[in-house]
Amino acid sequence: MSVPDFPAISQAITDAVLGNTDQALDRLRPMVAAGPDSAYALMCVLADVFLYEPGHPRGRRYALTVTSTDGPEDPEVLPPPHRFALRFTTARGNWDLDTANALFWAIARPPHGDGALLLDQALQVLLEMATAAAMTAVGEALARRRDQPPAPPVGETS
């Protein structure tokens, strides 16, 4: 597997958090265009960012659930890129790498030939998911910071 460009991915997520989604996608698309190994590595990183929780217990299992205003829904109601992103992320979270790999190849080389479009759409959904997780983490960090007393100024003496 290709080694992901972590600084570029981190900058892309930062761009997206700041509302520059098009710029973020422009940073990530060359990784998809570089070939399937690079695209797979990128998608794994985005899924892992979405799943990251400090202190997450190893062995925790994830389940794919879709809920609408009417209650639980079958994941098949989702558009293909969203269905892929949720299934791929669930497989990654459960360390079911065979399923994650099979899902990736199903979207990268679909029988109908529009793999590039599906990959780009899946990239957008995974970026949105990673961005939402990053925004949540930033919000939680800021809330913790507000709850702590301010640090004394550096270098000042009384």
Phi, psi and omega per residue, in radians:
M1 nan 2.533 3.113
S2 -1.171 2.606 3.078
V3 -1.473 2.153 -3.122
P4 -1.155 2.621 3.071
D5 -1.517 1.444 -3.042
F6 -1.015 -0.748 3.116
P7 -1.068 -0.703 3.132
A8 -1.191 -0.676 3.119
I9 -1.160 -0.762 3.115
S10 -1.072 -0.746 3.126
Q11 -1.146 -0.670 3.116
A12 -1.100 -0.749 3.112
I13 -1.133 -0.702 3.077
T14 -1.060 -0.790 3.089
D15 -0.980 -0.798 -3.103
A16 -1.157 -0.707 3.101
V17 -1.046 -0.626 -3.137
L18 -1.438 0.064 3.079
G19 1.609 0.103 -3.133
N20 -1.729 1.090 -3.055
T21 -1.113 -0.698 3.130
D22 -1.081 -0.738 3.101
Q23 -1.109 -0.705 3.116
A24 -1.068 -0.823 3.134
L25 -1.106 -0.640 3.096
D26 -1.091 -0.539 3.082
R27 -1.268 -0.593 -3.029
L28 -1.552 -0.550 -3.055
R29 -1.003 -0.630 3.085
P30 -1.063 -0.491 3.102
M31 -1.213 -0.601 3.079
V32 -1.262 -0.741 -3.125
A33 -1.165 -0.381 -3.125
A34 -1.221 -0.198 3.086
G35 2.258 2.971 -3.042
P36 -1.105 -0.626 3.138
D37 -1.114 -0.763 3.130
S38 -1.167 -0.743 3.129
A39 -1.103 -0.749 3.140
Y40 -1.100 -0.788 3.140
A41 -1.063 -0.756 3.120
L42 -1.056 -0.817 -3.108
M43 -1.148 -0.597 3.063
C44 -1.110 -0.761 -3.139
V45 -1.105 -0.789 -3.139
L46 -1.088 -0.720 3.094
A47 -1.118 -0.719 -3.133
D48 -1.171 -0.615 3.069
V49 -1.101 -0.758 3.124
F50 -1.062 -0.686 -3.059
L51 -1.445 -0.281 -3.002
Y52 -1.079 2.277 3.020
E53 -2.454 2.144 3.082
P54 -0.990 2.383 3.119
G55 1.289 0.235 -3.139
H56 -1.037 2.149 -3.137
P57 -1.219 2.288 3.091
R58 -1.095 2.463 3.115
G59 1.597 -0.057 3.079
R60 -1.136 2.439 -3.105
R61 -1.831 2.514 3.087
Y62 -1.901 2.584 3.074
A63 -2.199 2.479 3.106
L64 -1.496 2.031 3.082
T65 -2.245 2.469 3.095
V66 -2.196 2.202 -3.110
T67 -2.225 2.353 3.051
S68 -2.021 -3.073 3.103
T69 -1.099 -0.364 3.122
D70 -1.559 -0.038 -3.125
G71 1.975 -2.802 -3.111
P72 -1.060 2.508 3.124
E73 -2.220 2.766 3.009
D74 -1.309 2.290 3.125
P75 -0.977 -0.331 3.133
E76 -1.127 -0.277 3.129
V77 -1.297 -0.296 -3.111
L78 -1.319 2.639 3.010
P79 -1.091 2.643 -3.074
P80 -0.882 -0.769 -3.123
P81 -1.116 -0.653 3.111
H82 -1.223 -0.742 3.114
R83 -1.051 -0.781 3.105
F84 -1.036 -0.895 -3.055
A85 -1.028 -0.761 -3.136
L86 -1.208 -0.734 3.120
R87 -1.172 -0.747 -3.139
F88 -1.075 -0.817 -3.130
T89 -1.127 -0.716 3.105
T90 -1.094 -0.767 3.118
A91 -1.085 -0.772 3.109
R92 -1.061 -0.793 -3.122
G93 -1.088 -0.524 3.131
N94 -1.629 0.150 -3.107
W95 0.969 0.530 3.077
D96 -1.626 1.298 -3.010
L97 -1.218 -0.488 3.067
D98 -1.098 -0.757 3.120
T99 -1.180 -0.751 3.108
A100 -1.021 -0.769 3.131
N101 -1.113 -0.781 3.133
A102 -1.120 -0.704 3.096
L103 -1.093 -0.758 3.132
F104 -1.039 -0.854 -3.096
W105 -1.176 -0.512 3.091
A106 -1.145 -0.572 3.131
I107 -1.576 -0.513 -3.131
A108 -1.317 -0.556 3.140
R109 -2.300 1.109 -3.126
P110 -1.231 2.715 -3.108
P111 -1.144 -0.379 -3.079
H112 -1.595 -0.066 2.953
G113 1.528 0.130 3.121
D114 -1.865 0.752 -3.115
G115 -1.060 -0.676 -3.125
A116 -1.088 -0.745 3.130
L117 -1.158 -0.801 3.141
L118 -1.102 -0.701 3.099
L119 -1.095 -0.739 3.142
D120 -1.131 -0.746 3.114
Q121 -1.143 -0.698 3.101
A122 -1.144 -0.678 3.079
L123 -1.022 -0.768 3.135
Q124 -1.075 -0.755 -3.139
V125 -1.158 -0.780 3.126
L126 -1.109 -0.663 3.082
L127 -1.110 -0.747 3.103
E128 -1.049 -0.724 -3.134
M129 -1.156 -0.799 3.128
A130 -1.111 -0.675 3.125
T131 -1.123 -0.766 3.118
A132 -1.060 -0.734 3.123
A133 -1.139 -0.719 3.129
A134 -1.121 -0.723 3.122
M135 -1.121 -0.673 3.084
T136 -1.111 -0.772 3.141
A137 -1.106 -0.723 3.110
V138 -1.120 -0.774 3.111
G139 -1.038 -0.747 3.132
E140 -1.156 -0.704 3.125
A141 -1.118 -0.728 3.119
L142 -1.141 -0.675 3.114
A143 -1.117 -0.739 3.101
R144 -1.101 -0.706 -3.124
R145 -1.115 -0.710 3.129
R146 -1.117 -0.515 -3.098
D147 -1.434 -0.105 -3.116
Q148 -1.813 2.573 3.104
P149 -1.163 2.621 -3.136
P150 -1.136 2.551 3.107
A151 -1.277 2.581 3.100
P152 -1.156 2.589 3.131
P153 -1.027 2.464 -3.121
V154 -1.294 2.303 3.038
G155 1.450 -0.046 3.130
E156 -1.594 2.486 3.061
T157 -2.122 2.750 3.136
S158 -1.673 nan nan
